[in-house]
Amino acid sequence: MSECISKPRTAAVILAGGTGQRVGLSIPKQLLKIAGKAVIEHTLTTFENADSIDDVIVLMAPGYVPDVEKIVAKAGLRKVTHVIEGGATRNETTERAIALLGEGLAEGEDRNVLFHDAVRPLLSQRVIDDCVAALERYQAVDVAIPSADTIIVTRTHGEDGEFITEIPDRSRLRRGQTPQAFKLSTIRRAYEVAASDPNFQATDDCSVVLKYLPDVPIHVVAGDEYNMKVTQPVDVFITDKLFQLASTAAPAQNGEEAYRELLTGKTVVVFGGSYGIGKDIAELARSYGASVYALGRSTTGTHVENPEEVDDALSTAYAETGRIDYVVNTAGVLRIGRLAETDNATIEEALKVNYLAPVQIARSAYKYLAETKGQLLLYTSSSYTRGRAEYSLYSSTKAAMVNLTQALSDEWAGDGVRVNCINPERTATPMRTKAFGQEPAGTLLSSEAVARTSLDVLVSELTGHVIDVRQQDPTASAGKASGFEAALATVLDRQSDVS
């Protein structure tokens, strides 16, 4: 009978001692809001969601510990065990973390520790998991990516300026990122040896191990291009845009019984439920035991652009079932044509149905969803990343849905209301057929596939996310890390798409 060997606990140490001077801020850059949340909240949430991380410790710039404590409390980050002030230098900050992590450890007991820059909020779960896995074999681990640029070494000659002295072989050069991961005993020993060096200083922890424990190999885990550090003003803009474009895979449920367990007794209100995606969502939810109100102009005479009719539909559902758990809006209109040649009535219809209606639905649904800690689900289009000629109104209003989703998810987070947005690839719906005519079989997503993903999102804990549904990527649900990869790799694919 084999003995069960327990794995050491793994702690993430978030290094948040920066002041924000290079970004031109009066507050630490980790408190700057990007995509509706402080940079450090994005970073902490990533580690909160990592199965391989047990505890999180924050080393914050002096004077700003209460700010982080408020963020942690509001976001419900349960893995954060300590928020303390960092030191005057990076080395001193690391030493404080090492001392804290060593408290309470039994003799001979060890643990894993990952040091990560708070201002790298785009870290993927894949990198975290790879670092923790590498610590099963190695005592020290770094994260790096190949250098796309040629690196030159220069020397300054007085007033003549800089001159190249060396051009290293680029194939061997890597750009270091974080996390940097260690066995606690290893990084502690490295700092103990370094303490005897009167000239000791380092800007990262792997260099301390490399210099003072030269016999300890440092394994390199492949990083990600988008695991960027918010350091310069342009980084703020780029990071914000990546968050806007990033998509998330919907977590699939474990079989039919899981859907029934999650939906039985729940109330689902679907606007745009007469046909297409909305109708399929309604039918699916009803088949799993939910009370469903499928509302549409052609079936129930419900006009989403009329606030009174939206209010009446929601109040009726609430009166009859005593609750509203999910509100879905798939209603929309797509009119093809040049804007300069579009009449006022068509413009007004597009704005009312595609933008004002979701706003009114959100406003009316809020009180019901706050009561059940429910979810509002909106829909965008692959055209939201770049407006398209001939349907400028549709493209621009769909971009607005992404912003509305992200804003409301932040605004309603304290009340437990989740808000998400589905971004389907070109989908076979009556609206699309009316606009574009019949298209080759097999080139479009089915509305049933989009409906199934929509259901997965509704019963998930996701909020503030744009969820891609892509025909060519049936395994998209394999990992959340694919979101930022999609933001970088598929924007060009979207240029000719419209759902």
C-alpha positions in Angstrom: 0.0 0.0 0.0 1.6 3.3 -1.1 1.8 6.2 1.1 0.0 9.4 0.2 2.6 12.2 -0.1 0.9 15.6 0.3 2.1 18.4 -2.0 3.6 21.5 -0.5 1.4 24.6 -0.3 2.0 27.2 -3.0 1.9 30.9 -2.2 1.8 33.8 -4.7 3.6 36.9 -3.6 2.4 40.0 -5.4 5.1 42.7 -5.6 3.2 46.0 -5.7 5.8 48.5 -4.5 5.9 50.7 -7.6 5.1 54.4 -7.4 3.7 55.1 -10.9 6.2 57.9 -11.7 7.1 56.5 -15.1 3.4 56.4 -16.1 3.0 60.0 -14.9 0.6 59.2 -12.1 0.2 60.6 -8.6 -0.9 57.2 -7.3 0.9 53.8 -7.6 0.3 52.4 -11.1 -1.1 49.2 -9.7 -4.1 51.2 -8.5 -4.7 52.6 -11.9 -8.0 51.4 -13.4 -7.9 49.4 -16.5 -11.1 47.8 -18.0 -13.0 49.0 -15.0 -10.8 47.6 -12.3 -7.6 48.4 -10.6 -4.6 46.8 -12.3 -3.8 44.9 -9.0 -7.4 43.5 -8.8 -7.0 41.9 -12.3 -3.7 40.4 -11.1 -5.1 39.1 -7.8 -8.2 37.7 -9.5 -5.9 35.6 -11.8 -4.2 34.0 -8.8 -7.6 33.7 -7.0 -8.8 31.6 -9.9 -5.7 29.4 -10.2 -6.3 25.9 -8.8 -2.5 25.5 -8.2 -2.3 28.5 -5.9 -3.3 28.2 -2.2 -2.4 31.5 -0.7 -1.7 35.1 -1.9 0.3 37.7 -0.1 0.5 41.3 -1.3 3.5 43.6 -0.6 2.1 47.1 -1.3 3.7 50.5 -1.6 3.9 52.2 1.8 0.8 54.2 2.6 -1.5 52.3 0.3 -2.2 49.1 2.2 -5.8 50.2 3.1 -6.5 50.7 -0.6 -5.6 47.1 -1.4 -7.5 45.8 1.6 -10.7 47.5 0.3 -10.2 46.0 -3.2 -9.7 42.5 -1.7 -12.8 42.8 0.5 -15.0 44.2 -2.3 -13.9 41.6 -4.8 -14.2 38.7 -2.3 -10.7 37.5 -2.9 -10.5 34.7 -0.3 -6.9 33.5 -1.0 -5.4 36.8 0.0 -4.1 36.2 3.5 -1.9 39.2 4.1 -1.5 42.7 2.7 1.6 44.4 4.1 3.9 47.2 3.2 6.9 46.4 1.0 10.4 47.6 1.6 12.4 50.5 0.3 14.0 48.2 -2.4 12.9 45.1 -4.3 15.3 43.0 -2.3 14.0 44.2 1.0 10.4 43.6 -0.2 11.3 40.0 -1.1 13.0 39.5 2.3 9.8 40.6 4.1 7.8 38.1 2.1 10.3 35.3 2.8 10.1 36.0 6.6 6.3 36.0 6.5 6.1 32.8 4.6 8.5 31.1 7.0 6.3 31.8 10.0 4.7 28.6 11.4 6.5 26.2 9.2 7.6 23.0 11.0 11.3 21.9 10.9 12.1 20.5 7.5 8.8 21.7 6.0 9.0 23.6 2.7 6.6 25.4 0.4 6.5 26.8 -3.1 6.5 30.5 -3.7 5.8 32.5 -6.9 6.9 36.2 -7.0 4.9 38.2 -9.5 4.7 41.9 -10.5 1.4 43.4 -9.6 1.5 45.4 -12.9 1.5 42.3 -15.1 -2.3 41.8 -15.1 -2.5 39.7 -18.3 -0.8 36.6 -16.8 -2.3 33.3 -18.0 -3.4 30.3 -15.9 -1.1 28.2 -18.2 2.1 30.1 -17.0 1.1 29.8 -13.4 0.4 26.1 -13.7 3.7 25.5 -15.6 5.7 27.3 -12.9 4.1 25.2 -10.1 4.6 22.0 -12.1 8.3 22.9 -12.7 8.8 23.2 -9.0 8.2 19.5 -8.6 11.6 19.0 -10.3 13.5 22.2 -9.9 14.3 24.6 -7.0 14.2 27.8 -9.1 12.1 28.7 -12.1 12.0 31.8 -14.3 9.5 32.8 -17.0 10.9 34.2 -20.3 10.1 34.7 -24.0 12.4 34.9 -27.0 13.6 38.4 -28.0 12.0 39.6 -31.2 14.4 42.5 -31.3 18.2 42.6 -31.9 19.9 43.5 -28.7 22.9 45.7 -28.8 25.5 46.5 -26.2 26.7 50.1 -26.2 29.3 52.3 -24.5 29.2 56.1 -24.1 32.1 58.2 -25.3 31.7 61.6 -23.7 29.8 64.1 -25.8 30.0 61.9 -28.9 27.2 59.7 -27.5 26.7 55.9 -27.6 28.5 53.4 -29.8 27.9 49.7 -30.3 30.4 47.4 -28.7 28.7 44.1 -29.1 25.7 42.4 -30.7 24.9 39.2 -28.9 23.4 36.2 -30.7 19.7 36.8 -30.5 18.8 33.1 -30.7 20.1 32.7 -27.1 18.5 35.9 -25.7 15.3 35.9 -23.7 13.1 38.6 -22.2 12.5 37.8 -18.5 9.0 38.1 -17.1 7.3 37.0 -13.9 6.3 35.0 -12.0 9.7 33.8 -10.7 9.1 30.6 -8.7 11.2 28.9 -6.0 11.2 26.5 -3.2 11.0 28.7 -0.1 14.1 27.1 1.4 16.1 27.9 -1.8 15.2 31.6 -2.1 15.7 32.1 1.6 19.2 30.5 1.5 20.1 32.7 -1.5 19.2 35.8 0.4 21.0 34.6 3.6 24.2 34.2 1.5 23.7 37.6 -0.2 23.4 39.3 3.2 27.1 38.9 3.7 27.8 40.8 0.4 28.2 44.5 1.3 27.5 45.4 -2.4 24.4 43.3 -2.7 21.6 44.6 -4.9 19.4 43.0 -7.5 16.3 43.9 -9.5 14.9 40.3 -9.6 15.1 37.2 -7.5 16.4 34.7 -10.0 19.6 36.8 -10.3 20.1 36.4 -6.5 19.9 32.6 -6.9 22.2 32.7 -10.0 24.9 34.7 -8.2 24.8 33.4 -4.7 23.7 29.7 -5.3 25.5 29.0 -8.6 25.0 25.3 -8.2 21.2 25.6 -8.3 19.9 25.3 -11.9 17.2 27.8 -12.9 14.6 26.3 -15.2 12.9 28.5 -17.8 9.2 28.2 -18.4 7.9 29.7 -21.7 6.1 33.0 -21.1 3.5 34.9 -23.2 3.9 38.0 -25.3 0.8 39.5 -23.8 2.2 39.0 -20.2 3.3 42.6 -20.5 4.3 45.0 -17.6 2.5 48.3 -17.2 5.5 50.6 -17.0 5.2 53.3 -19.7 2.1 55.5 -20.5 1.6 53.5 -23.8 1.4 50.3 -21.8 -1.8 51.6 -20.0 -3.5 52.1 -23.4 -2.4 48.7 -24.8 -3.4 46.8 -21.7 -6.8 48.4 -21.6 -7.3 47.5 -25.3 -6.3 43.9 -24.7 -8.8 43.6 -21.9 -11.5 45.0 -24.1 -10.7 42.6 -26.9 -10.0 39.5 -24.8 -12.5 36.7 -24.8 -13.1 33.9 -22.4 -14.2 30.3 -22.9 -17.4 29.3 -21.3 -17.0 26.5 -18.8 -18.9 23.4 -20.0 -21.2 21.6 -17.6 -20.9 18.0 -16.7 -23.7 16.4 -18.6 -27.5 16.7 -18.8 -28.1 16.3 -15.1 -25.9 19.3 -14.3 -28.1 21.5 -16.4 -31.2 20.2 -14.7 -29.8 20.7 -11.3 -28.7 24.3 -12.0 -31.9 25.4 -13.9 -34.8 23.6 -12.3 -36.9 26.2 -10.5 -35.1 29.1 -12.0 -36.8 31.8 -14.1 -35.3 32.9 -17.5 -36.6 35.9 -19.4 -35.5 36.0 -23.0 -36.0 39.1 -25.1 -35.7 38.3 -28.8 -37.1 34.8 -28.1 -39.3 34.5 -31.2 -36.6 32.9 -33.4 -32.9 32.2 -33.8 -30.6 32.1 -30.9 -33.2 33.5 -28.4 -35.7 30.8 -29.3 -33.1 28.1 -29.0 -32.0 29.4 -25.6 -35.6 29.4 -24.4 -36.2 25.9 -25.6 -33.0 24.6 -24.0 -33.6 26.2 -20.6 -37.2 25.0 -20.6 -36.1 21.4 -21.3 -33.9 21.5 -18.2 -36.7 22.6 -15.8 -36.6 26.4 -15.9 -39.6 28.7 -16.1 -39.0 30.5 -19.4 -40.6 33.7 -20.8 -39.7 33.9 -24.5 -40.6 37.4 -25.6 -40.6 38.8 -29.2 -42.4 41.1 -31.5 -43.8 38.3 -33.7 -44.9 36.0 -30.9 -45.9 37.9 -27.8 -46.0 41.4 -29.4 -43.2 42.6 -27.1 -41.2 45.5 -28.5 -37.9 45.8 -26.8 -37.5 49.4 -27.8 -40.6 50.2 -25.7 -39.5 50.6 -22.0 -43.1 50.1 -20.7 -43.4 46.7 -22.5 -40.0 45.6 -21.1 -41.2 46.6 -17.6 -44.5 44.7 -18.0 -42.8 41.6 -19.3 -40.4 41.4 -16.3 -43.0 42.2 -13.7 -45.3 39.5 -15.1 -42.5 36.9 -14.9 -41.8 38.0 -11.4 -45.4 38.0 -10.3 -46.0 34.5 -11.7 -42.8 32.8 -10.5 -41.6 35.0 -7.6 -38.1 35.4 -9.0 -36.0 36.2 -12.1 -32.6 34.6 -12.3 -31.5 35.2 -15.8 -32.4 37.9 -18.3 -31.2 37.4 -21.9 -31.4 39.9 -24.8 -30.8 38.5 -28.3 -33.0 41.1 -30.0 -31.4 43.1 -32.8 -31.8 44.6 -36.3 -29.3 44.6 -39.1 -29.8 47.0 -42.0 -27.2 47.0 -44.8 -26.5 50.3 -46.5 -24.3 53.4 -46.7 -24.9 55.8 -43.8 -25.2 58.8 -46.0 -28.1 57.1 -47.8 -29.9 55.8 -44.7 -33.1 57.5 -43.8 -33.9 58.8 -40.3 -36.4 56.1 -39.5 -33.9 53.3 -40.2 -31.2 55.1 -38.0 -33.7 55.6 -35.2 -34.8 51.9 -35.3 -31.2 50.6 -35.2 -30.3 52.8 -32.2 -33.5 52.0 -30.3 -33.4 48.2 -30.8 -29.6 47.6 -30.8 -28.6 50.1 -28.1 -31.3 51.8 -26.1 -33.3 48.5 -25.7 -30.4 46.7 -23.9 -29.9 49.7 -21.7 -33.6 49.8 -20.7 -33.6 46.0 -20.2 -30.6 46.2 -18.0 -32.1 49.1 -15.9 -35.4 47.3 -15.5 -33.9 43.9 -14.8 -31.5 45.1 -12.1 -33.8 44.9 -9.1 -34.9 41.4 -9.9 -31.4 40.1 -10.6 -30.0 41.8 -7.4 -32.6 39.7 -5.4 -31.5 36.4 -6.9 -27.8 37.2 -7.5 -28.6 36.5 -11.2 -27.1 37.4 -14.5 -27.8 39.6 -17.5 -26.6 38.2 -20.8 -26.1 40.5 -23.8 -24.8 39.9 -27.4 -22.2 41.5 -29.5 -20.8 40.7 -33.0 -17.4 39.9 -34.3 -17.6 43.3 -36.0 -17.2 45.0 -32.6 -13.5 45.1 -32.9 -13.6 47.3 -36.1 -16.5 49.0 -37.7 -17.6 47.7 -41.1 -18.6 49.6 -44.2 -22.3 49.2 -45.2 -23.4 48.4 -41.6 -21.8 51.1 -39.5 -24.8 51.4 -37.1 -24.8 47.7 -36.4 -21.1 47.5 -35.8 -21.0 50.6 -33.5 -23.9 49.5 -31.4 -22.4 46.0 -31.0 -19.1 47.6 -29.8 -21.3 49.5 -27.3 -22.6 46.2 -25.9 -19.1 45.2 -24.9 -18.5 48.4 -23.1 -21.9 48.2 -21.5 -21.1 44.7 -20.3 -17.8 45.6 -18.8 -19.2 48.7 -17.1 -22.2 47.1 -15.6 -20.3 44.0 -14.4 -18.1 46.4 -12.3 -21.0 48.6 -11.3 -23.1 45.6 -10.1 -20.4 43.4 -8.7 -21.1 44.5 -5.1 -24.7 43.4 -5.5 -23.7 39.9 -6.8 -25.2 40.6 -10.3 -23.2 39.1 -13.1 -23.1 40.6 -16.6 -21.6 38.9 -19.7 -21.6 39.2 -23.4 -21.7 36.5 -26.1 -19.6 37.1 -29.2 -20.7 34.6 -31.9 -19.0 34.1 -35.1 -21.2 34.4 -38.2 -24.3 32.5 -37.3 -27.2 31.1 -39.3 -30.1 33.1 -38.0 -33.2 34.6 -39.8 -31.7 38.1 -39.3 -28.5 37.2 -41.1 -30.3 35.4 -43.9 -32.6 38.5 -44.4 -29.5 40.7 -44.6 -27.1 38.5 -46.7 -29.3 35.9 -48.3 -28.5 32.2 -48.4 -24.8 31.3 -47.7 -22.8 28.1 -48.4 -23.7 25.3 -46.0 -21.1 24.7 -43.3 -19.8 28.2 -43.3 -21.9 29.4 -40.4 -22.4 28.5 -36.8 -25.7 27.0 -35.9 -27.9 29.0 -33.6 -28.2 25.9 -31.4 -24.5 25.9 -30.8 -24.6 29.6 -29.7 -27.6 28.8 -27.5 -25.7 26.0 -25.8 -22.7 28.2 -25.0 -25.1 30.9 -23.8 -26.6 28.4 -21.3 -23.2 27.5 -20.1 -22.4 31.2 -19.4 -25.7 31.7 -17.6 -25.1 29.0 -15.1 -21.4 30.0 -14.6 -19.8 32.4 -12.1 -18.3 34.5 -14.9 -18.9 38.2 -15.0 -17.6 41.0 -17.2 -16.5 38.7 -19.9 -16.8 38.6 -23.7 -17.3 34.9 -24.6 -16.3 33.9 -28.2 -18.2 31.2 -29.9 -16.2 30.1 -32.9 -17.0 27.4 -35.4 -13.3 26.6 -36.1 -12.4 26.3 -32.4 -14.5 23.5 -30.9 -12.0 23.1 -28.1 -12.1 26.7 -27.0 -13.4 25.8 -23.6 -10.2 24.0 -22.8 -8.7 27.0 -21.0 -9.3 30.6 -19.9 -5.8 31.5 -21.0 -6.9 31.5 -24.7 -8.7 34.8 -24.2 -5.7 37.1 -24.6 -4.3 34.9 -27.3 -7.5 35.3 -29.1 -7.3 39.1 -28.7 -3.9 39.1 -30.3 -4.3 36.3 -32.9 -7.8 36.5 -34.2 -8.6 40.2 -34.6 -7.7 39.9 -38.3 -10.0 36.9 -38.7 -12.9 39.1 -37.5 -12.4 41.8 -40.1 -14.6 40.1 -42.6 -17.1 38.6 -40.1 -20.4 39.7 -38.9 -22.8 37.6 -36.7 
